[in-house]
Amino acid sequence: MKIKINNDLFDIASRIKEIDPRYEIFFETEAQKFTVWANGKRQLTLPFENLDERAILYTRKTRVENVEEIIREIDSYNEKHENERVERVRDKIEDEFSHRLRLARI
């Protein structure tokens, strides 16, 4: 069941409407999540248990206008983790090579 949120303690619903007047906030009881809808279509699911300032920032950040920045963030994150993975593999290979070289000298 979806419960429409019109009023909340910190006026988050109205502040999100300022981002885009089409936005409506719902609490989905089955998933226990807040969602943002526009024109009858879900735009995003908020990853927070409560409606607070994070919901506003997240809603602004995930707008279509910001897609290029989001893609850059994803690519940067993936590159960082790939480099860390390569470094771990390289270290493991070097350790194994050093170990085998020490055994060969004995």
Biopython code that builds the backbone (N, CA, C, O; Angstrom):
import numpy as np
from Bio.PDB.StructureBuilder import StructureBuilder

atoms = [
    (1, "MET", "N", (0.834, -1.176, 0.000)),
    (1, "MET", "CA", (0.000, 0.000, 0.000)),
    (1, "MET", "C", (0.883, 1.245, 0.000)),
    (1, "MET", "O", (1.906, 1.291, 0.683)),
    (2, "LYS", "N", (0.482, 2.245, -0.766)),
    (2, "LYS", "CA", (1.209, 3.507, -0.825)),
    (2, "LYS", "C", (0.441, 4.564, -0.033)),
    (2, "LYS", "O", (-0.765, 4.744, -0.206)),
    (3, "ILE", "N", (1.170, 5.254, 0.836)),
    (3, "ILE", "CA", (0.579, 6.337, 1.618)),
    (3, "ILE", "C", (1.215, 7.640, 1.142)),
    (3, "ILE", "O", (2.430, 7.816, 1.234)),
    (4, "LYS", "N", (0.389, 8.546, 0.634)),
    (4, "LYS", "CA", (0.911, 9.823, 0.143)),
    (4, "LYS", "C", (1.307, 10.702, 1.329)),
    (4, "LYS", "O", (0.564, 10.834, 2.302)),
    (5, "ILE", "N", (2.488, 11.297, 1.224)),
    (5, "ILE", "CA", (2.996, 12.186, 2.260)),
    (5, "ILE", "C", (2.810, 13.626, 1.779)),
    (5, "ILE", "O", (3.480, 14.072, 0.848)),
    (6, "ASN", "N", (1.893, 14.343, 2.426)),
    (6, "ASN", "CA", (1.666, 15.748, 2.083)),
    (6, "ASN", "C", (2.334, 16.680, 3.082)),
    (6, "ASN", "O", (2.870, 17.727, 2.719)),
    (7, "ASN", "N", (2.290, 16.279, 4.342)),
    (7, "ASN", "CA", (2.864, 17.092, 5.405)),
    (7, "ASN", "C", (3.771, 16.217, 6.247)),
    (7, "ASN", "O", (3.433, 15.081, 6.577)),
    (8, "ASP", "N", (4.916, 16.758, 6.586)),
    (8, "ASP", "CA", (5.829, 16.042, 7.469)),
    (8, "ASP", "C", (6.520, 17.060, 8.369)),
    (8, "ASP", "O", (6.448, 18.267, 8.136)),
    (9, "LEU", "N", (7.171, 16.565, 9.371)),
    (9, "LEU", "CA", (7.745, 17.404, 10.412)),
    (9, "LEU", "C", (8.674, 18.489, 9.874)),
    (9, "LEU", "O", (8.624, 19.628, 10.339)),
    (10, "PHE", "N", (9.513, 18.155, 8.909)),
    (10, "PHE", "CA", (10.498, 19.105, 8.399)),
    (10, "PHE", "C", (10.130, 19.681, 7.031)),
    (10, "PHE", "O", (10.981, 20.274, 6.368)),
    (11, "ASP", "N", (8.888, 19.518, 6.603)),
    (11, "ASP", "CA", (8.422, 19.997, 5.297)),
    (11, "ASP", "C", (9.244, 19.455, 4.132)),
    (11, "ASP", "O", (9.440, 20.143, 3.130)),
    (12, "ILE", "N", (9.716, 18.240, 4.264)),
    (12, "ILE", "CA", (10.536, 17.627, 3.218)),
    (12, "ILE", "C", (9.711, 17.441, 1.944)),
    (12, "ILE", "O", (10.204, 17.696, 0.845)),
    (13, "ALA", "N", (8.467, 17.002, 2.085)),
    (13, "ALA", "CA", (7.620, 16.775, 0.900)),
    (13, "ALA", "C", (7.451, 18.070, 0.102)),
    (13, "ALA", "O", (7.552, 18.057, -1.125)),
    (14, "SER", "N", (7.200, 19.164, 0.776)),
    (14, "SER", "CA", (7.022, 20.431, 0.052)),
    (14, "SER", "C", (8.348, 20.933, -0.515)),
    (14, "SER", "O", (8.372, 21.547, -1.582)),
    (15, "ARG", "N", (9.433, 20.681, 0.179)),
    (15, "ARG", "CA", (10.736, 21.102, -0.328)),
    (15, "ARG", "C", (11.155, 20.280, -1.541)),
    (15, "ARG", "O", (11.822, 20.792, -2.440)),
    (16, "ILE", "N", (10.766, 19.007, -1.569)),
    (16, "ILE", "CA", (11.036, 18.189, -2.754)),
    (16, "ILE", "C", (10.160, 18.658, -3.916)),
    (16, "ILE", "O", (10.594, 18.634, -5.068)),
    (17, "LYS", "N", (8.942, 19.080, -3.623)),
    (17, "LYS", "CA", (8.066, 19.623, -4.670)),
    (17, "LYS", "C", (8.659, 20.884, -5.290)),
    (17, "LYS", "O", (8.395, 21.181, -6.456)),
    (18, "GLU", "N", (9.461, 21.634, -4.522)),
    (18, "GLU", "CA", (10.129, 22.819, -5.065)),
    (18, "GLU", "C", (11.155, 22.441, -6.130)),
    (18, "GLU", "O", (11.419, 23.222, -7.043)),
    (19, "ILE", "N", (11.733, 21.249, -6.015)),
    (19, "ILE", "CA", (12.680, 20.769, -7.017)),
    (19, "ILE", "C", (11.953, 20.545, -8.334)),
    (19, "ILE", "O", (12.431, 20.935, -9.399)),
    (20, "ASP", "N", (10.791, 19.910, -8.244)),
    (20, "ASP", "CA", (9.949, 19.668, -9.422)),
    (20, "ASP", "C", (8.511, 19.591, -8.930)),
    (20, "ASP", "O", (8.187, 18.711, -8.132)),
    (21, "PRO", "N", (7.646, 20.482, -9.380)),
    (21, "PRO", "CA", (6.261, 20.512, -8.887)),
    (21, "PRO", "C", (5.477, 19.222, -9.140)),
    (21, "PRO", "O", (4.456, 18.978, -8.497)),
    (22, "ARG", "N", (5.952, 18.402, -10.070)),
    (22, "ARG", "CA", (5.267, 17.137, -10.354)),
    (22, "ARG", "C", (5.547, 16.074, -9.304)),
    (22, "ARG", "O", (4.810, 15.093, -9.213)),
    (23, "TYR", "N", (6.593, 16.249, -8.514)),
    (23, "TYR", "CA", (6.995, 15.237, -7.546)),
    (23, "TYR", "C", (5.975, 15.064, -6.430)),
    (23, "TYR", "O", (5.441, 16.031, -5.887)),
    (24, "GLU", "N", (5.722, 13.783, -6.102)),
    (24, "GLU", "CA", (4.880, 13.414, -4.969)),
    (24, "GLU", "C", (5.644, 12.365, -4.165)),
    (24, "GLU", "O", (6.310, 11.498, -4.731)),
    (25, "ILE", "N", (5.539, 12.456, -2.843)),
    (25, "ILE", "CA", (6.231, 11.512, -1.966)),
    (25, "ILE", "C", (5.223, 10.506, -1.432)),
    (25, "ILE", "O", (4.129, 10.869, -1.000)),
    (26, "PHE", "N", (5.609, 9.243, -1.469)),
    (26, "PHE", "CA", (4.784, 8.174, -0.922)),
    (26, "PHE", "C", (5.638, 7.326, 0.009)),
    (26, "PHE", "O", (6.850, 7.205, -0.166)),
    (27, "PHE", "N", (4.971, 6.740, 1.009)),
    (27, "PHE", "CA", (5.607, 5.715, 1.819)),
    (27, "PHE", "C", (4.982, 4.406, 1.412)),
    (27, "PHE", "O", (3.769, 4.227, 1.517)),
    (28, "GLU", "N", (5.817, 3.481, 0.943)),
    (28, "GLU", "CA", (5.322, 2.174, 0.515)),
    (28, "GLU", "C", (5.462, 1.209, 1.688)),
    (28, "GLU", "O", (6.568, 0.874, 2.113)),
    (29, "THR", "N", (4.311, 0.771, 2.199)),
    (29, "THR", "CA", (4.293, -0.023, 3.432)),
    (29, "THR", "C", (4.934, -1.404, 3.273)),
    (29, "THR", "O", (5.560, -1.903, 4.208)),
    (30, "GLU", "N", (4.784, -2.025, 2.103)),
    (30, "GLU", "CA", (5.356, -3.359, 1.910)),
    (30, "GLU", "C", (6.875, -3.314, 1.979)),
    (30, "GLU", "O", (7.498, -4.159, 2.622)),
    (31, "ALA", "N", (7.467, -2.333, 1.320)),
    (31, "ALA", "CA", (8.926, -2.221, 1.268)),
    (31, "ALA", "C", (9.484, -1.385, 2.417)),
    (31, "ALA", "O", (10.690, -1.384, 2.664)),
    (32, "GLN", "N", (8.596, -0.672, 3.120)),
    (32, "GLN", "CA", (9.023, 0.237, 4.188)),
    (32, "GLN", "C", (10.018, 1.265, 3.649)),
    (32, "GLN", "O", (11.049, 1.535, 4.265)),
    (33, "LYS", "N", (9.683, 1.839, 2.473)),
    (33, "LYS", "CA", (10.548, 2.814, 1.810)),
    (33, "LYS", "C", (9.732, 4.017, 1.361)),
    (33, "LYS", "O", (8.542, 3.911, 1.066)),
    (34, "PHE", "N", (10.402, 5.162, 1.316)),
    (34, "PHE", "CA", (9.821, 6.358, 0.732)),
    (34, "PHE", "C", (10.184, 6.388, -0.738)),
    (34, "PHE", "O", (11.313, 6.077, -1.115)),
    (35, "THR", "N", (9.222, 6.762, -1.565)),
    (35, "THR", "CA", (9.450, 6.855, -3.001)),
    (35, "THR", "C", (8.988, 8.205, -3.510)),
    (35, "THR", "O", (8.115, 8.842, -2.920)),
    (36, "VAL", "N", (9.586, 8.635, -4.615)),
    (36, "VAL", "CA", (9.216, 9.888, -5.268)),
    (36, "VAL", "C", (8.614, 9.527, -6.615)),
    (36, "VAL", "O", (9.203, 8.781, -7.397)),
    (37, "TRP", "N", (7.433, 10.068, -6.870)),
    (37, "TRP", "CA", (6.707, 9.791, -8.097)),
    (37, "TRP", "C", (6.442, 11.087, -8.856)),
    (37, "TRP", "O", (6.345, 12.156, -8.253)),
    (38, "ALA", "N", (6.325, 10.990, -10.177)),
    (38, "ALA", "CA", (5.916, 12.118, -11.020)),
    (38, "ALA", "C", (5.094, 11.560, -12.163)),
    (38, "ALA", "O", (5.497, 10.601, -12.821)),
    (39, "ASN", "N", (3.957, 12.155, -12.395)),
    (39, "ASN", "CA", (3.068, 11.725, -13.491)),
    (39, "ASN", "C", (2.741, 10.235, -13.423)),
    (39, "ASN", "O", (2.662, 9.564, -14.452)),
    (40, "GLY", "N", (2.551, 9.721, -12.207)),
    (40, "GLY", "CA", (2.167, 8.328, -12.033)),
    (40, "GLY", "C", (3.292, 7.326, -12.206)),
    (40, "GLY", "O", (3.046, 6.120, -12.228)),
    (41, "LYS", "N", (4.542, 7.810, -12.330)),
    (41, "LYS", "CA", (5.682, 6.909, -12.513)),
    (41, "LYS", "C", (6.704, 7.148, -11.412)),
    (41, "LYS", "O", (7.018, 8.285, -11.060)),
    (42, "ARG", "N", (7.215, 6.041, -10.880)),
    (42, "ARG", "CA", (8.226, 6.158, -9.830)),
    (42, "ARG", "C", (9.495, 6.764, -10.423)),
    (42, "ARG", "O", (10.001, 6.301, -11.445)),
    (43, "GLN", "N", (9.991, 7.790, -9.775)),
    (43, "GLN", "CA", (11.227, 8.440, -10.195)),
    (43, "GLN", "C", (12.431, 7.903, -9.432)),
    (43, "GLN", "O", (13.510, 7.722, -9.996)),
    (44, "LEU", "N", (12.230, 7.649, -8.135)),
    (44, "LEU", "CA", (13.319, 7.117, -7.333)),
    (44, "LEU", "C", (12.794, 6.591, -6.008)),
    (44, "LEU", "O", (11.724, 6.977, -5.537)),
    (45, "THR", "N", (13.571, 5.707, -5.428)),
    (45, "THR", "CA", (13.310, 5.196, -4.088)),
    (45, "THR", "C", (14.378, 5.776, -3.186)),
    (45, "THR", "O", (15.571, 5.645, -3.458)),
    (46, "LEU", "N", (13.953, 6.412, -2.121)),
    (46, "LEU", "CA", (14.904, 7.025, -1.205)),
    (46, "LEU", "C", (15.550, 5.947, -0.329)),
    (46, "LEU", "O", (14.845, 5.118, 0.245)),
    (47, "PRO", "N", (16.869, 5.952, -0.223)),
    (47, "PRO", "CA", (17.556, 4.904, 0.545)),
    (47, "PRO", "C", (17.680, 5.231, 2.039)),
    (47, "PRO", "O", (18.625, 4.794, 2.697)),
    (48, "PHE", "N", (16.736, 5.989, 2.562)),
    (48, "PHE", "CA", (16.790, 6.417, 3.956)),
    (48, "PHE", "C", (15.516, 5.986, 4.675)),
    (48, "PHE", "O", (14.448, 5.909, 4.068)),
    (49, "GLU", "N", (15.633, 5.707, 5.963)),
    (49, "GLU", "CA", (14.474, 5.289, 6.749)),
    (49, "GLU", "C", (13.548, 6.449, 7.075)),
    (49, "GLU", "O", (12.353, 6.248, 7.296)),
    (50, "ASN", "N", (14.089, 7.660, 7.108)),
    (50, "ASN", "CA", (13.304, 8.842, 7.485)),
    (50, "ASN", "C", (13.395, 9.909, 6.410)),
    (50, "ASN", "O", (14.347, 9.959, 5.631)),
    (51, "LEU", "N", (12.384, 10.757, 6.388)),
    (51, "LEU", "CA", (12.432, 11.919, 5.505)),
    (51, "LEU", "C", (13.202, 13.011, 6.227)),
    (51, "LEU", "O", (12.781, 13.504, 7.274)),
    (52, "ASP", "N", (14.337, 13.380, 5.648)),
    (52, "ASP", "CA", (15.130, 14.451, 6.224)),
    (52, "ASP", "C", (15.901, 15.135, 5.102)),
    (52, "ASP", "O", (15.633, 14.896, 3.924)),
    (53, "GLU", "N", (16.848, 15.975, 5.459)),
    (53, "GLU", "CA", (17.610, 16.749, 4.474)),
    (53, "GLU", "C", (18.273, 15.859, 3.426)),
    (53, "GLU", "O", (18.417, 16.261, 2.271)),
    (54, "ARG", "N", (18.675, 14.659, 3.820)),
    (54, "ARG", "CA", (19.303, 13.737, 2.868)),
    (54, "ARG", "C", (18.382, 13.424, 1.696)),
    (54, "ARG", "O", (18.847, 13.262, 0.568)),
    (55, "ALA", "N", (17.083, 13.339, 1.955)),
    (55, "ALA", "CA", (16.117, 13.043, 0.890)),
    (55, "ALA", "C", (16.105, 14.154, -0.150)),
    (55, "ALA", "O", (16.012, 13.890, -1.349)),
    (56, "ILE", "N", (16.197, 15.386, 0.307)),
    (56, "ILE", "CA", (16.226, 16.526, -0.620)),
    (56, "ILE", "C", (17.504, 16.492, -1.450)),
    (56, "ILE", "O", (17.459, 16.623, -2.673)),
    (57, "LEU", "N", (18.637, 16.316, -0.788)),
    (57, "LEU", "CA", (19.922, 16.281, -1.499)),
    (57, "LEU", "C", (19.966, 15.130, -2.493)),
    (57, "LEU", "O", (20.443, 15.294, -3.616)),
    (58, "TYR", "N", (19.467, 13.959, -2.084)),
    (58, "TYR", "CA", (19.460, 12.781, -2.954)),
    (58, "TYR", "C", (18.553, 13.015, -4.166)),
    (58, "TYR", "O", (18.900, 12.651, -5.290)),
    (59, "THR", "N", (17.399, 13.620, -3.927)),
    (59, "THR", "CA", (16.470, 13.896, -5.025)),
    (59, "THR", "C", (17.093, 14.859, -6.027)),
    (59, "THR", "O", (16.981, 14.653, -7.235)),
    (60, "ARG", "N", (17.739, 15.894, -5.542)),
    (60, "ARG", "CA", (18.410, 16.845, -6.450)),
    (60, "ARG", "C", (19.520, 16.159, -7.235)),
    (60, "ARG", "O", (19.642, 16.340, -8.446)),
    (61, "LYS", "N", (20.318, 15.378, -6.540)),
    (61, "LYS", "CA", (21.485, 14.751, -7.160)),
    (61, "LYS", "C", (21.089, 13.771, -8.259)),
    (61, "LYS", "O", (21.785, 13.669, -9.270)),
    (62, "THR", "N", (19.998, 13.058, -8.081)),
    (62, "THR", "CA", (19.638, 11.989, -9.022)),
    (62, "THR", "C", (18.771, 12.458, -10.187)),
    (62, "THR", "O", (18.247, 11.637, -10.940)),
    (63, "ARG", "N", (18.618, 13.759, -10.336)),
    (63, "ARG", "CA", (17.833, 14.260, -11.470)),
    (63, "ARG", "C", (18.558, 14.002, -12.791)),
    (63, "ARG", "O", (19.785, 13.904, -12.825)),
    (64, "VAL", "N", (17.800, 13.896, -13.866)),
    (64, "VAL", "CA", (18.340, 13.590, -15.191)),
    (64, "VAL", "C", (19.421, 14.592, -15.601)),
    (64, "VAL", "O", (20.384, 14.227, -16.275)),
    (65, "GLU", "N", (19.263, 15.848, -15.196)),
    (65, "GLU", "CA", (20.242, 16.871, -15.570)),
    (65, "GLU", "C", (21.633, 16.542, -15.034)),
    (65, "GLU", "O", (22.631, 17.045, -15.550)),
    (66, "ASN", "N", (21.702, 15.711, -14.012)),
    (66, "ASN", "CA", (22.980, 15.385, -13.371)),
    (66, "ASN", "C", (23.564, 14.053, -13.823)),
    (66, "ASN", "O", (24.511, 13.555, -13.216)),
    (67, "VAL", "N", (23.013, 13.476, -14.876)),
    (67, "VAL", "CA", (23.426, 12.136, -15.290)),
    (67, "VAL", "C", (24.909, 12.074, -15.640)),
    (67, "VAL", "O", (25.567, 11.084, -15.319)),
    (68, "GLU", "N", (25.448, 13.090, -16.281)),
    (68, "GLU", "CA", (26.864, 13.053, -16.658)),
    (68, "GLU", "C", (27.764, 13.032, -15.422)),
    (68, "GLU", "O", (28.756, 12.304, -15.391)),
    (69, "GLU", "N", (27.426, 13.820, -14.413)),
    (69, "GLU", "CA", (28.200, 13.833, -13.173)),
    (69, "GLU", "C", (28.097, 12.484, -12.463)),
    (69, "GLU", "O", (29.087, 11.981, -11.931)),
    (70, "ILE", "N", (26.907, 11.904, -12.455)),
    (70, "ILE", "CA", (26.716, 10.597, -11.813)),
    (70, "ILE", "C", (27.552, 9.533, -12.529)),
    (70, "ILE", "O", (28.167, 8.687, -11.879)),
    (71, "ILE", "N", (27.575, 9.573, -13.837)),
    (71, "ILE", "CA", (28.366, 8.610, -14.611)),
    (71, "ILE", "C", (29.852, 8.793, -14.313)),
    (71, "ILE", "O", (30.587, 7.814, -14.182)),
    (72, "ARG", "N", (30.297, 10.057, -14.206)),
    (72, "ARG", "CA", (31.703, 10.309, -13.853)),
    (72, "ARG", "C", (32.025, 9.736, -12.469)),
    (72, "ARG", "O", (33.089, 9.148, -12.274)),
    (73, "GLU", "N", (31.118, 9.906, -11.520)),
    (73, "GLU", "CA", (31.332, 9.361, -10.174)),
    (73, "GLU", "C", (31.418, 7.836, -10.201)),
    (73, "GLU", "O", (32.271, 7.243, -9.542)),
    (74, "ILE", "N", (30.532, 7.214, -10.962)),
    (74, "ILE", "CA", (30.535, 5.750, -11.073)),
    (74, "ILE", "C", (31.828, 5.280, -11.715)),
    (74, "ILE", "O", (32.456, 4.336, -11.234)),
    (75, "ASP", "N", (32.232, 5.937, -12.807)),
    (75, "ASP", "CA", (33.473, 5.555, -13.484)),
    (75, "ASP", "C", (34.681, 5.733, -12.573)),
    (75, "ASP", "O", (35.572, 4.884, -12.552)),
    (76, "SER", "N", (34.716, 6.818, -11.830)),
    (76, "SER", "CA", (35.820, 7.074, -10.909)),
    (76, "SER", "C", (35.866, 6.006, -9.820)),
    (76, "SER", "O", (36.936, 5.492, -9.493)),
    (77, "TYR", "N", (34.709, 5.676, -9.265)),
    (77, "TYR", "CA", (34.623, 4.641, -8.243)),
    (77, "TYR", "C", (35.107, 3.301, -8.797)),
    (77, "TYR", "O", (35.901, 2.609, -8.160)),
    (78, "ASN", "N", (34.623, 2.939, -9.990)),
    (78, "ASN", "CA", (35.012, 1.665, -10.600)),
    (78, "ASN", "C", (36.510, 1.622, -10.898)),
    (78, "ASN", "O", (37.163, 0.604, -10.671)),
    (79, "GLU", "N", (37.051, 2.732, -11.408)),
    (79, "GLU", "CA", (38.474, 2.784, -11.720)),
    (79, "GLU", "C", (39.318, 2.626, -10.453)),
    (79, "GLU", "O", (40.306, 1.892, -10.446)),
    (80, "LYS", "N", (38.926, 3.311, -9.397)),
    (80, "LYS", "CA", (39.658, 3.217, -8.127)),
    (80, "LYS", "C", (39.690, 1.774, -7.626)),
    (80, "LYS", "O", (40.741, 1.263, -7.238)),
    (81, "HIS", "N", (38.522, 1.127, -7.639)),
    (81, "HIS", "CA", (38.456, -0.238, -7.132)),
    (81, "HIS", "C", (39.146, -1.234, -8.057)),
    (81, "HIS", "O", (39.702, -2.230, -7.593)),
    (82, "GLU", "N", (39.116, -0.977, -9.335)),
    (82, "GLU", "CA", (39.834, -1.843, -10.279)),
    (82, "GLU", "C", (41.337, -1.711, -10.057)),
    (82, "GLU", "O", (42.059, -2.708, -10.063)),
    (83, "ASN", "N", (41.807, -0.478, -9.861)),
    (83, "ASN", "CA", (43.233, -0.272, -9.598)),
    (83, "ASN", "C", (43.652, -0.956, -8.304)),
    (83, "ASN", "O", (44.732, -1.544, -8.240)),
    (84, "GLU", "N", (42.819, -0.889, -7.276)),
    (84, "GLU", "CA", (43.125, -1.568, -6.011)),
    (84, "GLU", "C", (43.179, -3.078, -6.212)),
    (84, "GLU", "O", (44.053, -3.750, -5.665)),
    (85, "ARG", "N", (42.252, -3.606, -6.990)),
    (85, "ARG", "CA", (42.234, -5.046, -7.261)),
    (85, "ARG", "C", (43.487, -5.469, -8.020)),
    (85, "ARG", "O", (44.095, -6.489, -7.694)),
    (86, "VAL", "N", (43.875, -4.694, -9.028)),
    (86, "VAL", "CA", (45.082, -4.998, -9.801)),
    (86, "VAL", "C", (46.307, -4.955, -8.892)),
    (86, "VAL", "O", (47.191, -5.806, -8.995)),
    (87, "GLU", "N", (46.359, -3.971, -8.007)),
    (87, "GLU", "CA", (47.486, -3.847, -7.076)),
    (87, "GLU", "C", (47.561, -5.058, -6.142)),
    (87, "GLU", "O", (48.649, -5.569, -5.876)),
    (88, "ARG", "N", (46.407, -5.519, -5.645)),
    (88, "ARG", "CA", (46.396, -6.707, -4.780)),
    (88, "ARG", "C", (46.891, -7.941, -5.528)),
    (88, "ARG", "O", (47.659, -8.734, -4.982)),
    (89, "VAL", "N", (46.456, -8.104, -6.772)),
    (89, "VAL", "CA", (46.886, -9.250, -7.577)),
    (89, "VAL", "C", (48.387, -9.154, -7.844)),
    (89, "VAL", "O", (49.108, -10.146, -7.734)),
    (90, "ARG", "N", (48.853, -7.948, -8.197)),
    (90, "ARG", "CA", (50.282, -7.750, -8.444)),
    (90, "ARG", "C", (51.097, -8.094, -7.195)),
    (90, "ARG", "O", (52.118, -8.775, -7.291)),
    (91, "ASP", "N", (50.656, -7.632, -6.034)),
    (91, "ASP", "CA", (51.353, -7.934, -4.780)),
    (91, "ASP", "C", (51.388, -9.445, -4.528)),
    (91, "ASP", "O", (52.407, -9.992, -4.106)),
    (92, "LYS", "N", (50.273, -10.098, -4.792)),
    (92, "LYS", "CA", (50.203, -11.544, -4.569)),
    (92, "LYS", "C", (51.168, -12.279, -5.502)),
    (92, "LYS", "O", (51.841, -13.223, -5.088)),
    (93, "ILE", "N", (51.230, -11.846, -6.751)),
    (93, "ILE", "CA", (52.141, -12.470, -7.722)),
    (93, "ILE", "C", (53.593, -12.235, -7.307)),
    (93, "ILE", "O", (54.415, -13.150, -7.361)),
    (94, "GLU", "N", (53.905, -11.004, -6.891)),
    (94, "GLU", "CA", (55.270, -10.707, -6.459)),
    (94, "GLU", "C", (55.648, -11.537, -5.228)),
    (94, "GLU", "O", (56.769, -12.039, -5.142)),
    (95, "ASP", "N", (54.732, -11.680, -4.289)),
    (95, "ASP", "CA", (55.004, -12.500, -3.109)),
    (95, "ASP", "C", (55.263, -13.956, -3.494)),
    (95, "ASP", "O", (56.196, -14.585, -2.996)),
    (96, "GLU", "N", (54.431, -14.474, -4.379)),
    (96, "GLU", "CA", (54.585, -15.862, -4.817)),
    (96, "GLU", "C", (55.899, -16.045, -5.579)),
    (96, "GLU", "O", (56.594, -17.044, -5.396)),
    (97, "PHE", "N", (56.231, -15.080, -6.429)),
    (97, "PHE", "CA", (57.476, -15.149, -7.187)),
    (97, "PHE", "C", (58.682, -15.114, -6.244)),
    (97, "PHE", "O", (59.623, -15.892, -6.407)),
    (98, "SER", "N", (58.654, -14.213, -5.260)),
    (98, "SER", "CA", (59.747, -14.120, -4.277)),
    (98, "SER", "C", (59.888, -15.425, -3.501)),
    (98, "SER", "O", (60.997, -15.905, -3.265)),
    (99, "HIS", "N", (58.769, -15.982, -3.117)),
    (99, "HIS", "CA", (58.781, -17.251, -2.382)),
    (99, "HIS", "C", (59.415, -18.358, -3.215)),
    (99, "HIS", "O", (60.263, -19.101, -2.722)),
    (100, "ARG", "N", (59.011, -18.467, -4.460)),
    (100, "ARG", "CA", (59.553, -19.519, -5.333)),
    (100, "ARG", "C", (61.039, -19.294, -5.621)),
    (100, "ARG", "O", (61.817, -20.242, -5.724)),
    (101, "LEU", "N", (61.413, -18.022, -5.749)),
    (101, "LEU", "CA", (62.818, -17.713, -6.008)),
    (101, "LEU", "C", (63.675, -18.111, -4.809)),
    (101, "LEU", "O", (64.769, -18.646, -4.988)),
    (102, "ARG", "N", (63.189, -17.856, -3.575)),
    (102, "ARG", "CA", (63.909, -18.261, -2.380)),
    (102, "ARG", "C", (64.033, -19.787, -2.317)),
    (102, "ARG", "O", (65.078, -20.312, -1.935)),
    (103, "LEU", "N", (62.968, -20.489, -2.691)),
    (103, "LEU", "CA", (63.025, -21.958, -2.683)),
    (103, "LEU", "C", (64.008, -22.489, -3.706)),
    (103, "LEU", "O", (64.662, -23.504, -3.466)),
    (104, "ALA", "N", (64.125, -21.817, -4.849)),
    (104, "ALA", "CA", (65.017, -22.267, -5.918)),
    (104, "ALA", "C", (66.479, -22.113, -5.510)),
    (104, "ALA", "O", (67.337, -22.862, -5.978)),
    (105, "ARG", "N", (66.768, -21.141, -4.637)),
    (105, "ARG", "CA", (68.147, -20.903, -4.203)),
    (105, "ARG", "C", (68.609, -21.907, -3.164)),
    (105, "ARG", "O", (69.811, -22.076, -2.957)),
    (106, "ILE", "N", (67.677, -22.571, -2.513)),
    (106, "ILE", "CA", (68.055, -23.509, -1.458)),
    (106, "ILE", "C", (68.626, -24.769, -2.016)),
    (106, "ILE", "O", (68.996, -25.667, -1.260)),
]
sb = StructureBuilder()
sb.init_structure("model")
sb.init_model(0)
sb.init_chain("A")
sb.init_seg("    ")
for serial, (resi, resn, name, xyz) in enumerate(atoms, 1):
    if name == "N":
        sb.init_residue(resn, " ", resi, " ")
    sb.init_atom(name, np.array(xyz, "f"), 0.0, 1.0, " ", f" {name:<3s}", serial, name[0])
structure = sb.get_structure()
